């Protein structure tokens, strides 16, 4: 399955644009800790942790920064 097809599949399964594992994959691909990743995006380490755990998801503005 292609990368774009997998993203569409994830969206269909979860019903949102930013499933928690997508945020974590982006961070790990960048080889950053939550603190450093959060600083790049303009949020706290706690916020990154909430995105990765599914407690919240990035705002539309943060989603643009992550895209």
ChimeraX attribute file (.defattr): number of C-alpha atoms within 10 A of each C-alpha:
attribute: neighborCount
match mode: 1-to-1
recipient: residues
	/A:1	7
	/A:2	7
	/A:3	8
	/A:4	9
	/A:5	10
	/A:6	11
	/A:7	16
	/A:8	12
	/A:9	13
	/A:10	17
	/A:11	14
	/A:12	11
	/A:13	10
	/A:14	11
	/A:15	10
	/A:16	11
	/A:17	16
	/A:18	21
	/A:19	21
	/A:20	21
	/A:21	14
	/A:22	15
	/A:23	21
	/A:24	20
	/A:25	12
	/A:26	14
	/A:27	19
	/A:28	13
	/A:29	9
	/A:30	11
	/A:31	11
	/A:32	14
	/A:33	13
	/A:34	20
	/A:35	15
	/A:36	17
	/A:37	20
	/A:38	18
	/A:39	12
	/A:40	13
	/A:41	15
	/A:42	12
	/A:43	16
	/A:44	16
	/A:45	16
	/A:46	12
	/A:47	18
	/A:48	26
	/A:49	18
	/A:50	15
	/A:51	20
	/A:52	22
	/A:53	15
	/A:54	14
	/A:55	10
	/A:56	15
	/A:57	20
	/A:58	21
	/A:59	10
	/A:60	10
	/A:61	9
	/A:62	13
	/A:63	14
	/A:64	10
	/A:65	12
	/A:66	14
	/A:67	6
